Amino acid sequence: MVRFFKRGAKASETASKDDVVPAPQKKSFDEIKPDPDKIGISGSVPFVRLPEPGSLFQARAERLLALAPGHPLEAYLRLVAEVARAQGVVEAERATAGWDVTDPDEAGRAVRVEHGMPPLSRHVIEADPSFQDALDGLLHALDLAAAPEEARAAQAALRAASREDRLDLAVQVFEGAIPVERVAECLFVSAALQVCLARRAARLDAKALKPVADGVCPCCGGAPTASVIVSWTPADKARYLSCSLCGTLWNHVRIRCTACGDGEGVSYYGIDEVSKDVQVETCSTCHSYLKHLHQHRAPALDPLADDIASYGLDLKITEEGFRRAGLNLLFVV
């Protein structure tokens, strides 16, 4: 059964703002409008929260494994869990070996920050030899004995590929232009990029970062994977977008479309088969949608992992004519 999530002034008089209210059957998406929340924040909210690579990938692997048993996508969730585990191994190796101590694009990064552009550009990948090391490390750390043949074939293809070919594929992934015929290889290239960029982003000066545009990561220019309502101080119940590339969280106004910036056509939608803490935020103005995770109620939620696990929401919402505004580089469908 389909249920709509509605926040309304009348409902808030007798119920929590996060209660689920079934919508009348004849109501359309456009007719169900949420009122702005009282999000309980005092003081200023940090614009960004930089990633913590030392714990990011291990926590993600654990979440994926917790979601996998009995899930319709169990096999894929376990594959991505193995990828996340391997990312954690490579990250630990990088931290020990100091692969990226130097900044290959320090001058260009400073100029971009000064002009309000994301400091991490494709030049970081092109000029930084540690990407190749990270990809080699990932391919070596992966245990794909139980994975589909396509995954093992992609692993072998990348091992045999030239450095130029691998770099070209990495740049395409960085720019969001994933070649359909190499999707399986892009899974591992994306994972290596996430390791590299998470470490680069973690070393940036958060106070120097500036907003770029709706739905654009202020660190690397990547697209968001999902929207997260957080619980950490001093941003309790504030909304952050999670970057699909570097893992940075950046603040975004609640009840405003992440694609076009409109606030009038925003609605929330969910289905019984998916947790009430995972919703879809839709925009009737640009007909886009993005997953919306209530991490303040369920701290274990992970943007990448729970986006995959809630694929049923994607299937339902695309039937209604909405297109995805975000990107999950480990789940390109």
N, C-alpha and C positions, 0 to 999 in steps of 0.2 A: 504494500500500500504506500502511495506517495503522500508525503506530508510536507507542508510548507512551514518555514520558520519566520515568524513575524514578530517584530517589536513595535508595539503600538502604545499610545498614551493611555488609552483606557485599560489595556491589559496590564500596564505597569502599576495601576492603582491597587491591584489585588494579587499580582504575581511578579516573580523575578523577571528582569529584562531578558534573561536567557531561556525562559520557558518556551516550550514548543507549542504553537497554537495551530491546530489543523485548519486549513483554509477551506472555505466553501468550494464545492466541486466546480462551479462555473467561474470562479475567479481566475483571471489571467495573471501572468507574471507582473505585467505592468500595473495592475491594480493593487498589488500588495507592496506597500511602501513602509520601510522601517523609519522610526523616528530616531534622531541622534541619541546615543547612549550617554549616560552619566558615567564616565569611565573611571572615576575615583582617583585621579592623579593630582597630586599637589606638587608645585614646583615645576621646573623644566624637565622635559623628557629628552634623553640623549638622542641625537639624530641617527647615529649608527651604533651598532654593537659588532665589533670585529670578530671574525671567527676564532675559535680555539682549536687548531688542528690536532693538538695532542689528544683531545677527547672526542672530537666531532665524529670521526669515522668509526671508532669503536662503539660509541653510543648508537650510531646509526645501524651498525651490523646487529647489535643486540635487539634493537627495535624491529628490524626486518625479520629476525628469527622468531621473535615473539608473535608477530602477525601471521607467520606462514602456516602453522598447523591447521589443516582443514580448510584453508582459504582456496577459492577457485583458481587463484594465481599462485598457489603454493610453490610450484617448481620455479617460477620466475622470481618470487620473493627470496627464495633460498639462493638463487644465482646472484642476485644483487647483494644479498647479505655476504656472500663470499667475496664479491668485488669490494664491498666496504671493508671487510676484514683485511683484504690485501692492501687497500689504501692505508689502513692503519699501520700495517707492517712497513710500507714504504715511507710513511710519514715519520715513523720512529727511526728508520735508517737515515733519513734526511737530517733529522735533528741531531743525530749522533755524528754524522760525517760532515755536516755543515756544507751541503752541496750548493746552497744559494746564499752564501755570505755576502757576495758582491751584488750590486744592483746594476744590471746591464743597460738600464734606461733611466738613470737617475736624473739627467738633465731634462729629458723629455717629460718625465713624470712631474717635475717641479713646474714646468710650463703649463701642463694640462691642469694641475691643481689650481694654479693661479687664475686660469680662465674658466674655472668651474666645470672642467671635463673629468671623466674618470681617469685616475692616475695610472691604472694598469691597462695597457693597450696590447694589441697583437704583437708589438715589437718586443715585449717581454718574452713571449714564446719564441719568436724568431731568433732573438739574440741570446737567449738563455740556454746553454747546453744541458742544464739540469732537467729540462723536460724529457729529453731522450733518456736520461738516467732513470727518471721516475717511471717512464713507460716500460723500460727494460725491467726495472724492479717489480713493477706491477705484474707483468707477464710471467715473471719468474715465481712470484709469490702465490699466484692463483692456483687453486686446486680445482680443476674442472672435471674430475673423474665422473661426477654425477650430473654434469651439465649436458645440455643438448649438443648434438654434433656441430650445429652452427656456431656455438660458442667456441668449441675447440678449434674449428676451422679458422675462425677469426683470430684466435690467439696465434695459431701457426702462421697465418698470413702476415700479421704484424711483425712477428719475429723475423720473417724473411724479407720484409719490405725495406727499401732504402731509407736512409735518414731523411732525404728530401721528400719522399712520398709520405712518410709519417708526419713530417712537419706540415706539409700541405694539407693533410687531413685535419691536423690539429687547428690550423688557422680557420678552416671551414667550420669546424665545430665552434670555435671561439666566436665566429661571426654569425652563428645560428643557421648556417647553410649546410645542413647535414645531407650528404648524398644518399639517396634511397638505397642504391645498390651496395652500400657499405655500412649499413646501419649496425650490423653486429660488431664490426671493427670499431665503430664510433663509440660503442659502449665502453670499451677499454681506453680509447683515446680520451674520452670525456672524463673518465675516472682519474687518469694521470693528470689531466689539466686541472681538475678540482684540487688535487694534492698540491700542485705547484702554486696555483693562484690563492688557495687558502693560506699558505705560508706567506706569500707576498702581501696579501691583504692584512694579515695579522700584524705585520710590521709597519703599517701605515700610521700616520697621525690622525686619529679619529676626529680631532677638533678642527683639522684643516679641510676635511671633506665637506662638499657642498651638494645640495640637490641638483640633479641633472635634468630629469624629465620624469613624467609619470611612468612607472614601470621600468625604470632604468637604474641599475645598481650604481651607486656613486663611487664604487671602488674600481669595477672592471667593465661596467656598461652592460652586464648580463641581464637577462630577463628573470623575473621572479619565478620560483617554483610554486610558491603558495604564500598566503597571507596568514600571519600568526598573531594571536592575541596573547601577550606574554604576562608573566606574573612577577618578574624580578623588579627589585627596587632600583631606581625610582620610577619605573615605567609600568607599574601595575595596571593591567587591562588596556595598555596602549597597543596599537597595531603596528606590526613590522612586516615588511616583505623580506622573503628569504631568497638570496641570489642563487641561481641554478649553477653558477660557475665557481665563485669563490666562497660561498657560504656566508657572506656578510648579511646582517639584518639591518634594514634601514626603515625609519619611521615613515608611516603614510597615514593620512587622515582616515579615520573610520567612516564607513558609509560613503565612500567616494571611489568611483571606478579607477582601477589601477591602469587602465589602458587609455581612456579618453579624459579622465578627470571629472566627469559629470557625477553629480550626486542625486539628481532627481529620479533617475531610472534604476536605482540600485534596489535589488531584492535578494532574499536569501532562501535557499532551497535545500531540501534533504530528503533521504529515503530511509525507511525503517531498517533496511538491511545494513546500513552504514551507521557508525556511531553518531550520536547527536552532537558530539564535539567536532565532527568534520562536516562542514557545509560547503555549498557552492554560492559564491557571490556573483550575481548576474547583473548585467547592465543592459537595459532595453534601448539605450541611446546608441551604443556601438555594437550591441549584440555579442558581447564578449563575456567570459566568465573566468573565475579564478577560485581555487580551493581556499577555504577559510577555516583555519584550525584554532580551536579554543584551548590552547596550551595552558592557560591559567586554570582550567578545570581538570585537564589531563596532562600533567607535565611530561609524560613519556612520548607524547606526540612528536613526530619528526617530519618536517616538511616533505622531504623526498620519499621516505618510507610510507607515510600515510597517504601521500598522493597516489602512489601505486596501489596500495591496498583498497583505496576508495574508487577504483576505476568504474565501478557500477554507476557512480554519480556522473562521470564523464559520458558514459553511454546514454544515460537518461537525458542529460541536459543538452547534448548535441542533437537529440531527436527533436528538441524544442527550437532548434535553429540557432543556438549559441555556439560560438567558436572559442577555443581556448586562448586566453591572453598570456598565459605563462608558458614555461618550458621545464620539462624534467629530462635532463640529458641522459639519465639512466633508464628512461622509459619512453622512448620515441616510438609512437604508434601512428 
